[in-house]
Amino acid sequence: MTHQSTPALALLVRMGEGTPPPPATMMSTKWFAECTKQHGLSLLYTSPLAAFESQNGLRMTGYIPDLDTNTWQPSTLHPIKAIYNRCPTSLAPKKLKELQSIARQHQLPFGNTLEVRTLAQDKWRTQQLLEGADIQMPKTSNKWKDWRGLLSETGAFFLKPQDGAFGEGIYKIESIDTHYILRRPPAAPVKMEAQALETWLEAQAAQHPIILQTSVPSPFHDMQGLSIRALTQQTPSGSWSHAPPVARVSKDDPIANVARGANAIPLEDLLQERWGVHTSRQLIATIQAQNERICEAMLKTLTSPRYGLIELGLDYVLDEHKRLWLIEVNGFPQGRLIQLAKTHPDRFATHCQQLHHQPLSSLLACAL
């Protein structure tokens, strides 16, 4: 590796073992690199473990995607202009906190701070915060003994890890006659008596902090699972921009998550087909307005600068009365728009490209 003098935007990721695919074949990498090039900078893929502070600022070691040769170029001690965090919070949180401190000392914008990511990851904390901001959310408890009361609301609830992601560790519990059904497809449903369910819930809570969230039944009978991912990002002016919302649908799995096999389709198309153009536009406008309220409510709790919260992915469900319920906040959003960019390139490729450019441009506007 050789010393580099061209400033870079550091993209923090989990640096895996082995050789990654050629950068030009990776849609996200291509769009990130295009954006930094437009700003006269390099794009450095790196991790919190590869940071070095000097008198002249922050330098980091990692790999630069070279789109011309379609190769990854190793780079060492690269000067950093801004940092965009896409790294899991579980990876070296102490090092990440140290890196944020260094960035603050040298006045380097840091998007997606550990504070933001930790708040978003804690489902119980965000539930309490946003209920206080008058955001409609399903009734939720962090006490497993409240299960009977939650079942009395709609006849079903979801058990979720308090800090889970990607649909992992989620179960749906339903009350049917005098029995209870535990569902987590593709496994077969498990029928339980009340005492067995209590024992199981207590065991789950003993292993890991959990929340119980009342189920909002899907408004469409041919979909067991329906959830909406709506990505909102901060612009260089400090306002908010919105990605086209994505509906995640499953005929058989009540846990509608793309990581679990749900299909990603344009929410606009689904709503227009089922409820008409007017209702579709109304609901999407409501989502966008509520996303902005949620972002501003979360910003009020943060000590980091405004650009620390550069983006959020908000998950909603709909009920049969066409009401929106927020079920989750994601500080590590994928937006799922990239699936639509592949299946509907004429409609969504440009949107998806803009979503990759936006957080980088917003951070660099603060740095340049």
Secondary structure, 3 states (H helix, E strand, C coil): CCECCCCEEEEECCCCCCCCCCHHHCHHHHHHHHHHHHCCCEEEEECHHHEEEECCEEEEEEEEEECCCCEEEEEEEEEEEEEEECCCCCCCHHHHHHHHHHHHHCCCCEECCHHHHHHHHCHHHHHHHHHHCCCCCCCEECCHHHHHHHHHHHCEEEEEECCCCCCCCCEEEEEECCEEEEECCCCCCEEECHHHHHHHHHHHHHHCCEEEEECCCCCCCCCCEEEEEEEEEECCCCCEEECCCEEEEECCCCCCCHHHCCEEEEHHHHHHHHHCHHHHHHHHHHHHHHHHHHHHHHHCCCCCCHHHCCEEEEEEEECCCCCEEEEEEECCCCCCHHHHHHHCHHHHHHHHHHHHHHHHHHHHHHHC
